[in-house]
Amino acid sequence: RAEADATSWRRLYHAVPMTIAARLAAYYFAFFAHAGAYLSYFALYLADRGLTAGEIAFAVAMPQAARIAAPALWGWLADAWGARYGGARRAIIVFSAFAMLAGFLVLPLLDDARAIALVLLAMSLLSAGASPLVEALTFSMIEGRPGQYGPIRLWGSIGFILAVLGTGAWLDRAGAPALAGILVVLAAAICVVSLALPAGAALPSAHAGERLGAVLRRPAVLAFFGACACMTAAHGTLYVFYSIYLEGAGYSKTLIGALWTIGVLAEVLVFSRLPQIMRR
């Protein structure tokens, strides 16, 4: 009877496909788990490899430099291809995931700070389209139900927390060089879950609209970009040097990870209550 019950459950499991929300949540979980390990400990990893503060800052600035133009380019390609192919966004997301994996496979082989920065730049140019396109895909899937975004996106925050805590505990045992392997494993996980993302419907052909210059001169748009610039500037130093500062003050990597999770716990709370917030 136990065998029959187990077989029945296996059949049920295979008969019921993963829901779209679960597939999106799995991607957010894997993506932000990788982001958590990277943001919290990558600067420590570079410092352990002998890079100076200036070299670390330059290397970690490369992904931000790539994001000035690369996401817009990938978005344009998604629009251009999406008018004919329903899976254009997913294809770009999958390509971005494998480009990220390739970059983190190469990084441990490099010793020169300039080479590390160049690989980070190239990897970021090739993978910068993933995050905004996943957001666009998610909102297209939940169109008309904006409150559903929170319960999906909160899994990204949960992945961030678990990765930061787990990576910190592991690095206390294995040392900073072990981060390279962790980032490769987490990047591979992003590749796997990206393949399961929904393709999305074919996008309608784009029509001529308001000129970009006119849009950028709108006061609301200027205020929005100004707020984004202030937020990014405020986070820049934190992301690059916070962990190095704490380690220099004598904190263990496990405790550093715990401190990184405090703000993300607030994210989980907000995202979990987002349906109620949106209804109000």
N, C-alpha and C positions, 0 to 999 in steps of 0.2 A: 504493500500500500504506500509506503514511504517513497519507493521508486516511482510509482505511478503518479504520486503528487508532485514529485520533483520534475518528472517529464511534462506534466501538465503545466507547471509554472514556466518551464523553459519554452514550451510552445506558445504560451501566452506572451512571454517576453519578446519572442521573435515575431509574433503576429502583430504586436502593437509597436508602430514606429515611434521613434523619438519625436516629440512635439517640436514645432518650430521654436517656441519659447525656450525649451530646454536646450536646443542646439545653439541658439544665440547665447544663452546663459553660460554654456560650456565654453564658448569662445571667449566671452568676457572673463571667465574664471582663469583660463589659461593665459590670456594676454596680460591681465593685470598681476597674475602670479609672477610672470617673467618681469614685468615692470617693477614689482616690489623688490625682487632680488637685485635687479639692476640698479635702481635708484638708491637703494639703501647701502649697497656694498661695493658697487663698481669702482667708486673713487678709492675706497680702501684697497681694492685689488690692484689698481694702478699704482698707488703709493707703495704697496708691498713689492711691486716690480721695479721700483726705483725711480719713478717719474716724479719730477718736482711739482710744486703747487701750480706753477704757471703751465707746465705741460699737461697736467691733469685738467685744468680749466679749459685749455685749448681743445683737448681731445673730447671732453664731455660737451663742449659747445657745438661740435660738428653736427649732431642730430638736430639741434635747434636751428642751425644755419640751413640745413636741408629742408626744414619745415617751412621756410619762408616762401618757397615756390613749389616744392615737390607735391604737396597735397593738392594744390590747385591743378597741376598738370595731370595727376592721376584722376582727379574728379572730372576734368575735361575729357579724358580718354574714356572714362566710364559712361559719360553722357553720349559721346560720339558712338561708342560701340553698343551702348545699351539700347539705342533706338532700333538696332537690328538684332541684337542677341540678348536674351533674357538673363543669361548667366554672366554678363560682362563684369558686374561688380564682384561676384564671387571669384571669378577667374583672377582678377587683380588682387583680391585679398589673399588667395592661395599663393600667387606669385610672391607677394610681399612677405608671407610667412616663410617661404623657402629661402628668399633672399636674406632674411634675418638669420635663419639657421646657418646659412653659408658663411655669413660674416662672423658669427660667434665661433664657428669651427676654425676660422683662420686666425682670429685674434691671439690665441695662446702661442702661435708659431712666430709671432713678431716680437722683436726686442726694441726697435727704434720707435721713439715717441711720435715722430712724424708719420711713420707707416701705420701705427695704430690709429692716429687721427684720420688718415686717409681712408682706411678701411671702414671706420665708423661713419665717415661722410658718405662713402659709396653705398654702404649698407642702408643708411638712412634715406638716401635718395631713392633707392629701389623699394623700400618698405614703408615709406611715409604715407602711402595711400590707404593703408589698411584701416587705421583707426577711424578716420572720417567716413569711409565707405561702409564700415560695419555699423556706424551710427545711422547713416542714411538707410541702410538695409533694414535695421531694426525699426526705425520709424515708419518705413514703408510697410512693414509687416504688421504693425500695431496701429495703422492709420485709423483715426477716429477714436482711439482708446489710449490717449497719452498717459494715463495713469499706470498702464501696464509696463511702462519703461522702467520704473523703479524696481519692481520685483525681479526683472531680468537683469538690470545693471548692477544690483547689489551683489550678485555673485562675483563680479569683478573685484569689489571691495573685499569680499570674503577670501578670494584667491590671493589678493595682495597681502592680507593679514597673515594667512597661513604660510605663504612663501617667505615673508619677512621673518616671522618667528622661527620657522623651520630652518631657513638658511643661516640665521644668526647662531642657532644652537649647533648646527653642523660645522660652521666655520670656527667656532670655539674649539672644536675637537680636531678638525682637519687642517685648519689654517686658511688664510686668504686665497692661496692658489686654487683651492677646491672650487672657488666660485665659477671658474671657467667651465667646468663640467656641469655644474648646476644650471648655468645659463643655456648651455647646449641642450640639456634634457628638457628644460622648460620651453625653449624655442621649438624643439621637435614636437612637443605637445600642442603648441599653437598650430603647427602644420597639420597634425592629425585632425584637430577639431575644425579647422578651416575647411577641410574637405567635406564636412558634414553640414556646412551652412546652407540655408535655402538659396536657390538661385535667384528668386525674385522674378517678377514679371518684366517683360520687355518695356523699356522706358519709351514714352511718347517722343516723337521728334521735337527737337527744341525749336521754339519760335523766337523771332527777333523781339527783344524786350528793351527795357531801358538801358542806356549805355552805362558801362561800368563806372566811368568817371562821375556821372550824375548820381549813381548809387552811393559811391564813396564820399560824396559831398553832403549826404544827408546827415543832419545833426545826430540822429539816433545811431546811425552806423558809425560815425566818428566816436561817439561816446562808448559804443560797444567795443571797438578796437582799442580805445584808450584804456578801458577797464581790463581787457585781455593783456595789454602790454604791461600794465602795472602788476597784475597777478603773476605774469611770467617773470618779470624782473624781481619781484619779491621772493619767488620760489627758487630762482637760479642759484644763489649762494647756498641756500638751504640744501638743495639737492646735491650739490657738488661737495660741500665741505662739512656738513653737519655730522656725518658719521666719523670723519677724520678728526673733527674737534672732540667728539665724545670719546673716541678711542684714546686720544692724547690725554684726556682728563681721567683715564683709568677705567672707563666703562667696558664691560665685556660685550662681545658681539650679540649675545643673547639679550642683554638689557638694551642695547642699541636698537635691536629689532622691536622690542616691546615699546620703546618710546616712539618709534616710527608709526606704530599701529594706532596711537591714541586718536589722531585726527581721522583715520580711516574708520574707526568705530563710529564716529559721528556720521560719516557717509552712510554706513549700513543702516543706522537708525532713520536717517532722512529717506533713503531709498525705500526702506520697508514700509514707510508711512506715506509714500508718494501718491498712491491711489486716493487716499483720504484727503491729502493736501490739494491734489488737482481738482477733486470734486468741490472743494471750498473756494 
